[in-house]
């Protein structure tokens, strides 16, 4: 697609691209130049208080937990007491 550089050097991203990438007003986009091309990379900000969740270690543990859930390697208990009894086995 071709778009025009407008006043203040602004461009409009076509709606089909915005929808495909889930971009909204106020979203951040990283800009870089590589081999004579302008590259736009959508970026999401993470609240500092939630950054632990996005660490490599935590994400690996999330994947493992998801895998355990899908494969049925989990048990449900009606009470904490039932859980503790199961741990004592």
N, CA, C and O atoms as a DFTB+ gen file, in Angstrom:
356 C
 N C O
     1  1       0.829      -1.185       0.000
     2  2       0.000       0.000       0.000
     3  2       0.874       1.249       0.000
     4  3       1.974       1.262       0.551
     5  1       0.375       2.255      -0.608
     6  2       1.089       3.521      -0.673
     7  2       0.326       4.532       0.176
     8  3      -0.900       4.622       0.098
     9  1       1.047       5.276       0.974
    10  2       0.446       6.342       1.773
    11  2       1.280       7.593       1.599
    12  3       2.454       7.514       1.237
    13  1       0.689       8.742       1.850
    14  2       1.353      10.015       1.582
    15  2       1.873      10.639       2.872
    16  3       1.229      10.569       3.919
    17  1       3.057      11.254       2.772
    18  2       3.584      12.026       3.893
    19  2       2.866      13.367       3.889
    20  3       2.872      14.082       2.887
    21  1       2.254      13.699       5.006
    22  2       1.460      14.926       5.102
    23  2       2.199      15.982       5.919
    24  3       3.353      15.808       6.312
    25  1       1.485      17.086       6.160
    26  2       2.059      18.184       6.938
    27  2       2.626      17.634       8.256
    28  3       2.084      16.685       8.822
    29  1       3.679      18.216       8.718
    30  2       4.395      17.778       9.920
    31  2       4.965      16.366       9.764
    32  3       5.253      15.696      10.755
    33  1       5.125      15.919       8.511
    34  2       5.715      14.617       8.194
    35  2       4.940      13.449       8.795
    36  3       5.534      12.433       9.156
    37  1       3.641      13.583       8.903
    38  2       2.797      12.513       9.439
    39  2       2.279      11.636       8.312
    40  3       2.060      12.091       7.189
    41  1       2.089      10.352       8.647
    42  2       1.480       9.423       7.700
    43  2       0.285       8.765       8.387
    44  3       0.206       8.724       9.615
    45  1      -0.632       8.259       7.589
    46  2      -1.779       7.528       8.109
    47  2      -1.607       6.064       7.749
    48  3      -1.394       5.725       6.585
    49  1      -1.699       5.204       8.741
    50  2      -1.632       3.773       8.465
    51  2      -2.994       3.320       7.946
    52  3      -4.016       3.637       8.554
    53  1      -3.026       2.600       6.857
    54  2      -4.304       2.133       6.322
    55  2      -5.069       1.288       7.351
    56  3      -4.474       0.578       8.162
    57  1      -6.395       1.384       7.293
    58  2      -7.252       0.682       8.250
    59  2      -6.983      -0.823       8.261
    60  3      -6.987      -1.449       9.322
    61  1      -6.751      -1.401       7.087
    62  2      -6.526      -2.854       7.036
    63  2      -5.282      -3.260       7.828
    64  3      -5.258      -4.326       8.444
    65  1      -4.264      -2.425       7.812
    66  2      -3.037      -2.709       8.573
    67  2      -3.287      -2.506      10.061
    68  3      -2.866      -3.324      10.879
    69  1      -3.974      -1.416      10.417
    70  2      -4.286      -1.157      11.827
    71  2      -5.092      -2.305      12.424
    72  3      -4.814      -2.756      13.536
    73  1      -6.086      -2.773      11.684
    74  2      -6.931      -3.873      12.180
    75  2      -6.136      -5.162      12.290
    76  3      -6.258      -5.892      13.275
    77  1      -5.327      -5.442      11.286
    78  2      -4.534      -6.681      11.280
    79  2      -3.589      -6.745      12.475
    80  3      -3.367      -7.817      13.039
    81  1      -3.033      -5.600      12.860
    82  2      -2.083      -5.554      13.970
    83  2      -2.727      -5.153      15.294
    84  3      -2.055      -5.117      16.326
    85  1      -4.017      -4.854      15.270
    86  2      -4.710      -4.471      16.506
    87  2      -4.227      -3.146      17.060
    88  3      -4.165      -2.970      18.277
    89  1      -3.884      -2.210      16.185
    90  2      -3.381      -0.909      16.626
    91  2      -4.536       0.045      16.926
    92  3      -5.550       0.059      16.229
    93  1      -4.359       0.830      17.969
    94  2      -5.353       1.816      18.372
    95  2      -4.693       3.167      18.589
    96  3      -3.470       3.256      18.700
    97  1      -5.491       4.204      18.648
    98  2      -4.977       5.550      18.912
    99  2      -4.225       5.531      20.244
   100  3      -4.725       5.013      21.242
   101  1      -3.045       6.091      20.245
   102  2      -2.224       6.150      21.455
   103  2      -1.224       5.020      21.584
   104  3      -0.338       5.086      22.436
   105  1      -1.339       3.975      20.758
   106  2      -0.372       2.873      20.816
   107  2       1.009       3.375      20.405
   108  3       1.143       4.354      19.671
   109  1       2.016       2.687      20.891
   110  2       3.396       3.049      20.575
   111  2       3.897       2.219      19.402
   112  3       3.534       1.053      19.246
   113  1       4.739       2.842      18.577
   114  2       5.346       2.175      17.430
   115  2       6.819       2.555      17.403
   116  3       7.167       3.736      17.396
   117  1       7.679       1.542      17.387
   118  2       9.118       1.779      17.261
   119  2       9.441       1.947      15.785
   120  3       8.952       1.195      14.942
   121  1      10.266       2.938      15.481
   122  2      10.665       3.158      14.096
   123  2      12.160       2.914      13.948
   124  3      12.963       3.369      14.762
   125  1      12.515       2.196      12.903
   126  2      13.919       1.974      12.584
   127  2      14.086       2.050      11.071
   128  3      13.116       1.958      10.319
   129  1      15.321       2.219      10.641
   130  2      15.637       2.222       9.218
   131  2      16.602       1.074       8.976
   132  3      17.620       0.945       9.656
   133  1      16.266       0.235       7.990
   134  2      17.125      -0.901       7.653
   135  2      17.148      -1.051       6.142
   136  3      16.108      -1.197       5.500
   137  1      18.331      -1.015       5.595
   138  2      18.529      -1.186       4.157
   139  2      17.628      -0.254       3.349
   140  3      17.023      -0.661       2.357
   141  1      17.549       1.005       3.790
   142  2      16.778       2.007       3.069
   143  2      15.275       1.913       3.243
   144  3      14.527       2.570       2.519
   145  1      14.816       1.099       4.202
   146  2      13.386       0.939       4.446
   147  2      13.042       1.414       5.851
   148  3      13.830       1.250       6.783
   149  1      11.863       2.001       5.993
   150  2      11.363       2.394       7.306
   151  2      10.581       1.215       7.865
   152  3       9.667       0.704       7.219
   153  1      10.940       0.791       9.055
   154  2      10.268      -0.338       9.684
   155  2       9.531       0.158      10.920
   156  3      10.122       0.801      11.788
   157  1       8.244      -0.143      10.996
   158  2       7.419       0.213      12.144
   159  2       7.122      -1.056      12.925
   160  3       6.621      -2.032      12.366
   161  1       7.432      -1.045      14.224
   162  2       7.203      -2.218      15.066
   163  2       6.299      -1.818      16.219
   164  3       6.695      -1.004      17.054
   165  1       5.068      -2.381      16.287
   166  2       4.174      -2.062      17.400
   167  2       4.803      -2.462      18.734
   168  3       5.410      -3.526      18.849
   169  1       4.653      -1.607      19.726
   170  2       5.196      -1.866      21.057
   171  2       4.086      -1.695      22.092
   172  3       3.222      -0.828      21.963
   173  1       4.128      -2.522      23.098
   174  2       3.186      -2.412      24.213
   175  2       3.989      -2.089      25.460
   176  3       5.076      -2.628      25.668
   177  1       3.452      -1.214      26.279
   178  2       4.129      -0.879      27.526
   179  2       3.648      -1.817      28.622
   180  3       2.518      -2.305      28.592
   181  1       4.515      -2.057      29.578
   182  2       4.206      -2.920      30.708
   183  2       4.380      -2.099      31.977
   184  3       5.418      -1.472      32.185
   185  1       3.371      -2.109      32.809
   186  2       3.442      -1.431      34.102
   187  2       4.591      -2.040      34.904
   188  3       4.729      -3.262      34.952
   189  1       5.407      -1.212      35.525
   190  2       6.574      -1.688      36.272
   191  2       6.188      -2.700      37.344
   192  3       6.955      -3.620      37.631
   193  1       5.014      -2.540      37.936
   194  2       4.573      -3.468      38.983
   195  2       4.224      -4.845      38.425
   196  3       4.113      -5.806      39.187
   197  1       4.049      -4.956      37.110
   198  2       3.706      -6.242      36.502
   199  2       4.849      -6.815      35.660
   200  3       4.673      -7.832      34.989
   201  1       5.998      -6.180      35.692
   202  2       7.101      -6.613      34.829
   203  2       7.597      -8.014      35.190
   204  3       8.105      -8.721      34.319
   205  1       7.464      -8.432      36.449
   206  2       7.898      -9.775      36.865
   207  2       7.198     -10.856      36.046
   208  3       7.786     -11.893      35.741
   209  1       5.929     -10.603      35.689
   210  2       5.147     -11.594      34.956
   211  2       5.737     -11.872      33.580
   212  3       5.574     -12.970      33.048
   213  1       6.414     -10.901      33.005
   214  2       6.924     -11.034      31.639
   215  2       8.393     -11.454      31.585
   216  3       9.000     -11.437      30.515
   217  1       8.968     -11.828      32.725
   218  2      10.345     -12.330      32.699
   219  2      10.376     -13.684      32.009
   220  3       9.368     -14.389      31.968
   221  1      11.520     -14.042      31.475
   222  2      11.673     -15.318      30.771
   223  2      11.313     -16.484      31.685
   224  3      10.618     -17.411      31.269
   225  1      11.783     -16.438      32.920
   226  2      11.544     -17.533      33.860
   227  2      10.054     -17.707      34.143
   228  3       9.539     -18.825      34.154
   229  1       9.364     -16.577      34.372
   230  2       7.946     -16.663      34.701
   231  2       7.150     -17.177      33.506
   232  3       6.240     -17.990      33.669
   233  1       7.484     -16.712      32.319
   234  2       6.768     -17.152      31.129
   235  2       6.987     -18.643      30.856
   236  3       6.075     -19.331      30.396
   237  1       8.192     -19.142      31.140
   238  2       8.447     -20.584      31.005
   239  2       7.583     -21.364      31.985
   240  3       7.040     -22.413      31.638
   241  1       7.452     -20.851      33.222
   242  2       6.608     -21.516      34.219
   243  2       5.137     -21.468      33.801
   244  3       4.401     -22.428      34.031
   245  1       4.702     -20.369      33.193
   246  2       3.321     -20.265      32.699
   247  2       3.063     -21.316      31.620
   248  3       2.012     -21.958      31.616
   249  1       4.017     -21.494      30.706
   250  2       3.876     -22.497      29.646
   251  2       3.793     -23.899      30.237
   252  3       3.000     -24.724      29.784
   253  1       4.608     -24.163      31.242
   254  2       4.589     -25.473      31.896
   255  2       3.241     -25.702      32.581
   256  3       2.679     -26.793      32.496
   257  1       2.729     -24.688      33.252
   258  2       1.436     -24.803      33.919
   259  2       0.316     -25.041      32.900
   260  3      -0.562     -25.875      33.122
   261  1       0.352     -24.312      31.794
   262  2      -0.646     -24.518      30.734
   263  2      -0.587     -25.944      30.194
   264  3      -1.618     -26.574      29.956
   265  1       0.630     -26.442      30.004
   266  2       0.810     -27.802      29.507
   267  2       0.251     -28.820      30.503
   268  3      -0.413     -29.779      30.109
   269  1       0.518     -28.610      31.778
   270  2      -0.006     -29.508      32.815
   271  2      -1.531     -29.501      32.834
   272  3      -2.161     -30.547      32.991
   273  1      -2.118     -28.322      32.674
   274  2      -3.580     -28.229      32.645
   275  2      -4.158     -28.985      31.447
   276  3      -5.141     -29.713      31.582
   277  1      -3.549     -28.809      30.288
   278  2      -4.038     -29.460      29.070
   279  2      -3.896     -30.972      29.136
   280  3      -4.744     -31.700      28.620
   281  1      -2.831     -31.446      29.766
   282  2      -2.588     -32.889      29.816
   283  2      -3.262     -33.563      31.002
   284  3      -3.184     -34.783      31.144
   285  1      -3.920     -32.788      31.853
   286  2      -4.637     -33.371      32.985
   287  2      -3.765     -33.694      34.188
   288  3      -4.168     -34.481      35.045
   289  1      -2.596     -33.111      34.267
   290  2      -1.685     -33.365      35.393
   291  2      -2.020     -32.497      36.599
   292  3      -1.124     -32.105      37.347
   293  1      -3.277     -32.197      36.793
   294  2      -3.696     -31.371      37.918
   295  2      -4.803     -32.078      38.685
   296  3      -5.491     -32.945      38.147
   297  1      -4.964     -31.707      39.925
   298  2      -6.032     -32.255      40.751
   299  2      -6.813     -31.097      41.350
   300  3      -6.263     -30.032      41.628
   301  1      -8.107     -31.327      41.544
   302  2      -8.946     -30.328      42.194
   303  2      -9.351     -30.860      43.556
   304  3      -9.607     -32.052      43.726
   305  1      -9.402     -29.959      44.515
   306  2      -9.755     -30.337      45.873
   307  2     -10.918     -29.485      46.357
   308  3     -11.048     -28.318      45.987
   309  1     -11.762     -30.087      47.192
   310  2     -12.926     -29.376      47.726
   311  2     -12.549     -28.473      48.891
   312  3     -13.257     -27.517      49.207
   313  1     -11.419     -28.792      49.527
   314  2     -11.010     -27.984      50.682
   315  2      -9.492     -28.019      50.828
   316  3      -8.812     -28.842      50.216
   317  1      -8.988     -27.124      51.636
   318  2      -7.546     -27.092      51.929
   319  2      -7.142     -28.366      52.650
   320  3      -6.056     -28.901      52.427
   321  1      -8.021     -28.843      53.511
   322  2      -7.732     -30.072      54.264
   323  2      -7.525     -31.261      53.323
   324  3      -6.623     -32.073      53.525
   325  1      -8.389     -31.353      52.274
   326  2      -8.236     -32.432      51.293
   327  2      -6.908     -32.308      50.551
   328  3      -6.253     -33.311      50.268
   329  1      -6.521     -31.092      50.244
   330  2      -5.236     -30.860      49.591
   331  2      -4.095     -31.331      50.478
   332  3      -3.197     -32.033      50.012
   333  1      -4.120     -30.962      51.726
   334  2      -3.052     -31.339      52.651
   335  2      -2.991     -32.849      52.820
   336  3      -1.901     -33.416      52.890
   337  1      -4.140     -33.509      52.887
   338  2      -4.169     -34.969      52.983
   339  2      -3.483     -35.586      51.765
   340  3      -2.731     -36.553      51.896
   341  1      -3.736     -35.038      50.607
   342  2      -3.141     -35.552      49.379
   343  2      -1.623     -35.340      49.375
   344  3      -0.874     -36.189      48.892
   345  1      -1.179     -34.205      49.913
   346  2       0.268     -33.933      49.982
   347  2       0.970     -34.901      50.926
   348  3       2.130     -35.252      50.713
   349  1       0.275     -35.325      51.957
   350  2       0.880     -36.237      52.958
   351  2       1.020     -37.659      52.436
   352  3       1.707     -38.465      53.063
   353  1       0.398     -37.996      51.319
   354  2       0.470     -39.371      50.774
   355  2       1.858     -39.696      50.309
   356  3       2.105     -40.800      49.825
